[in-house]
Amino acid sequence: MRRRLLAASVALVALVACGGRQEVFLDDDGTDGETPVAFELPDPIPASPAWVASLSKPASNDRLRKASKTPGVAVLAPVSIKRIMVKGPEGKARLRVASVDPLPFRSVSPASTRDAEFVWTALMSDRAVITFDAAKKLGVKGSEELSIGSGSTIQVGAFADNGIPNIADVLVSPQVARQVRLGGPRLLVVGAKSGTTIESLGRDLRRRLPGAQLRRIRPETNPTRPSSAPQPTGTVSGATIGTMQFRILQNGFIDPDPSWVASNITTGTVPILGSVRCHRIMIPQLNSALQEISDAGLASEIRSGDYAGCYVPRFIDRDPRRGLSMHAFGLAVDFNVSTNALGTRGDMHPTVVQIFQKWGFAWGGYWSRPDPMHFELARIVR
């Protein structure tokens, strides 16, 4: 299932700023279209989050099946949950760690979380989704690792709320749940079908789940988060990157919402270059491409001292009329800049180009206005 859902697809992304709309992902010559990668996820099941049922013991498959057939139930999302000691970069606390199946649980999440596809691709990639409050307690500012229980570690993939109030402090995938021994599901989150009254659904659930404690899910009143984010003058959204709000600065750069940066931009160590700061999705393929280049004896063809970076939150040519550069999302890298200037043929080694293409990157040297230093992520390679 995960391999099927992680198939790459093309998604257009729109920018809303200064009262207008335009496509954001354009390459640096403005003619060839940049298209970001996107994990193809099924649409959420139409459902209104209605009830959380707390069970005295883990639910059997038979009990889950009966509950799912309750009249008016659109989706039933089982949740395994336990209070466990969780250690972060700057603190530790006993937190509620829960395991969910991303596909049904997405349908009963707050709207702001449900619509952020990067949250669900993170969870499906066995990364943790942590609430903003828990991140503050643990000192998590980005994609650091958490230590859960007796030593299991998991990388943070996204910050997001998972209920009103939050059902858990940390969400993990079922695979991770087995490692930390969360046990069977003790919570059932129920989404109601359109036209079903919450009260009648509650009565039917009590008959199907004798002894369960039911708690009403409060409706979402203000999905915007966090309040400290910059006042947006632009918004960009896409299946992979989620939604990023930003302020347009006078020098051709942007000031992105800090919560988006914390959830998506991370620091990693890769061959030849050493430490890089890029989008978390791109680093594994960048690592593989550079490792193959090194193994082929071509490491000297990429000069680590002539590397111009990855994540640079700016517009193409620092011109707001031209849309955002792929660097604004940490999805591009520039190599050997001193000898591969924009508009020239450059001197990039052909085998280096071929290896990067093999690992899902597009090369700017093929554009009508060549940019031979530039490689950007074009597809997911597993």
N, C-alpha and C positions, 0 to 999 in steps of 0.2 A: 504493500500500500504506500509506504513512504517513498519508495523509488518512483512509483507512478506519479505521485503528487508533486515530486520535486522536478518533474520535467520542465524544461525552460520554455517560456512563451514570451511573445513580444507584447509590451504594454506601452501605450502612448501616455504621456504625462502632460498636464496643463498647468500653466502658471497664471495666477490671478494677481494682478498688481496694477495700481494706478488706473483702475477702471477698465482694464482690457484683458483679453485672453490671448495666449499664444502657446505653441508647443515649446516645452522647455528643452528637451533633449535634442539639441542640434550640435553637430560637431563644429570644430573651430573654423571651418571655412563657410559655414552657414548653408551648405548645399546638400551634403550627404546627411541623412538623418541618423542621429544617435538614438538607439533604442535600448532602454535598460532591461536587464533580465527580470523575470517575474516568476515566482513559484505559483503554479496553477493550483488553486484551491477551489473546492466546490463552494457554491454560494451557501450562506447560512440558511437553515430551515426557518421559514417565517414562524416566529413564536414570540409571545410576550412573557418575559421572566415573571414567574408567579409565586412559586413556593420553594422552600428548602425543607426537605424532610430529614430529620436526624433519627438514626436508627440505633437501637441498643446493642446490636451485634451486626457484623458484616452481612450484607444482603446476598442471598443465594441467587443464582441465575434465574431460578423459577420465580422468586419474588420480584426480581427486576422485570421479568417478562410480564408478570401480572400488572405491575404498576404502570408499565409503558402502555398497556391497553386500557387504562382508565379513560372514560369518555372525556374529551376535551384536551387531552395531553398531545401536544404537538411534538415535543422532544423531552426525553428523560436523560439527564447527564449524571451518571454515577461518579462519586468523588471519594477516593480513599484519602484519609487525612489523619495526621498524628502530630502532636507537639514534640518537636525534636530540637536539640541544640544546633544552632546554625552559626558558623563563624565566617565573618567577612573580613575585608582588608583592615578595618579599623574598629571592630567590635564584634561581640557575640551576644546571642539572645536565644531563649527558647521560643521558637516560632511555630506557627501552624503551617506545616508542609503538606501539600495536597497533590494528588495525582489525578489528572483528567484526560479523557480522550478529547483531543483538540476539536474534532469535527462536531460532535453534538454540543460540547460545552460552549463553543463559540456562539451558538444560537441563543444562549441564555445569559450572555455576558453583557455588561453595560455597552451602550451603543458606541461610545468612543473607543472601547477596546475591540468590540466585534468588528469594526470597520478597518482596523489597523492590521493588515495582513502580515506585516513583519512579526507581530506578536505570535501568530499561529505557526508561521514557518520556523520561528525560533524554537517553539515548543516541540514541533515535529522533528527538529534537528537535535533533540535531547539537550537543549539549553534551558535554563531556568527563566521563568517570568516572575519578577519580584515587584511587590507594590512599592509605591513611592515612600510610604512610611517605613517599611522594612529596610529599604535601601538606605534611608537616613540613619537608622539604628546601627546598621552594619558598616556604614562608611563606604557603600558601593556607589561609585560615580560613573561606571561604564561597564565593560564586559569582563570584570574581574571574576575570579573563581570563588565559589562558596564551598565551605567544608560542612557537610551535613552528617549528623550523627557521629558514628565511630570512625569517620575518615573518608567517606565518599565525597568526591569533589565534582562540581558541575560549574560550567561557565554560565554567567548571566547573559541572556540573549535579548531581554527587553524589560522595560518598566511598564506596568499597566495595572489598573484596578480590575478586579475580577468579580465584583458584586457591590451592592449597596445595602449594608456595609460589606466590606470584603469578606469573602468566605475563607480565604487563607492568606498567609503572608507571602508564601512562595509556591508557585505552581511548577510541577515537573511532569515529564512524560511517564507513561506506564512502565517503560523500560527502566528509567531511573528509580521509580518507586519500588521495583523489585530489589534493587541494590540496597536501598535504605530501609526495606521491609516495612512499608506502610500498611500492609494488610489489605483486606477486602474493603469494598465501598461501605462507608457508614453515613454518607450524605447523598441525597438524591436532589438534584436541582431540576425543577420542573418548569417547562415552558408551555404556555397555554395556546390553544388554537384561536384563531380569529373568531370572535362571536361568543366565546366561552366566558362566563363570568368567573372571576377569581374565587368568589365565595362558594359557588356550586362545585367548582373543581376541588376546592379544599375539602368539602364534605365527602366527595367521592374518594379522594385520596385517603382520608381517615378510615373509610371502610376497607379499602384495599391494603392499607398499611397499618393494621392495628398495633397500637403501642408506640407508633412513631410520633415525634414532636414536630409540628409544622410551624414554620416561621414565614411570614409573608415577605416577599422581596419588595422593597420600596422602589417606586418608579424613579428613574433618573431625572433630576431636575436641572443639573448644570454639568454637562459632560466635558467642559473644557478643563484642561489640567496641564501644567500647574499654573497657578495664578501669577507666579514670578516670571513666566515666559515673556519674551519681548512682545511689545504691541505689534501685531503682524501688519506689514504692508504688502506682503506677498505670501502665497501659499502654493506649495507644490505637493502633488500626491501621486502615488503609483502603487501597484501591487507589491513590489519588493520593498520600496522605501517607506511605505506608509504615508503619513501626512506630515510635512514639515512646514512650520510657519517661520517667517524670518522678517527682519527689518532690512531695508535696502540702505546701504551706506553710501556716502558721497564718492568714495574712491573706487567704485566698481566691485566692492566686496559685499557680502551679506552677513548679518548677525543672526544665525539660526537659533531656534528654540533650544535651550540647553538640554531639555529632556530628550529631544530627538537625537542630539549629538551623543548623549550618554548611552542611549539604547542602540546606536548603530555604528559609531566610530570607535575603533579600538586600536591598540598598539600591539604589534606582533613582531617576532623575529624571523627573518627569512634569509636564505642563502645570499651571498654576495653583498647585499645592501645592509644587512643587520637589522636594526630597529626601523619599522615603518608604521605610519599611522594612517589607516585606511578603513573603508567599510568592512565590517566583520565578515560579510559574505564573500568578499574578494580575496582576502588574505590566503585561504587554503589554495586557491588556484595560482595566485602569485607565487606562493611558496613552491608549488609543484613545477611551475615553468622555470623558475630560477634554479631549482635543484637539477632539472634536466639539462639546462644550459651549462651548469657547473660540471655535471657528469660527462658532458660532451667535450670538455676541455675548452669551453668558450667563456669562462668566467671573466677573463680579461677584456672581453668585448663589451662588458657593462661596467663602467667606471663608477665605483661607489661614491667617489668624491665629486662626480658630475651629475648627481641625481637631484632633480628639482622638486621632489615630493609627490604626494598622493592626494591627501585631503587638503584642499584649498578652497574655502567657501567664497566663490566669486562667480561673476558672469563671464561668458565667452569674451575674450579680449577686454575684460573689465567694462563691458558696455551693456547696461541693462536692457537695451533694445534688442539684444541678440540672444537672450535667454541664458539659463544657467549652464555652466560648464559641468561635465561629468566629474571634474575635480570637486565640485561643491558637495557631492555625495560620497566622496572618497572612493570612486569607482574608476579612477584613471591614474596612471603613473607616467612620469617624464624621465627619460634616461639620456645620458650623453648630450646634455643640452648645448654644450659649447660648440659642438660640430654638427648639430642637427636642428638648426634654426627653422622657424616657421617659414614656409615658402621655398625651402631648399630641398634638394634630393637627400642630403645628409649622407652618413656613412654607416648606417645600421647594418650589421652583418645579416645576410639573408637567412641563415640558419636560426639566428636569434628570433627573427620575425616569424619563421615557420613554427618554431616551438611555442611562441606566445599564441599564435593562431590555434595551434593544436589544443592549448589549454584555455580556449574560450575568449581570447582577446582579439579586438580589432585594432589594426595598425593605422595611425594617422598618415603614414607615408603614402597610402593609396588614395588619399583625398584629392579633389581637384586643386585645392591649395594645400600642398603637402605639409604635414606636421610630423616629421619623421621621429621626433623624440617621444611621441605620444602613443601609449597603448591604453585601451579602455576595455572594461569587461563587457562582452556582448552576449555571452551565453554561459549557462552552468554546465560544467563538466564534472562527472562523478567517476 
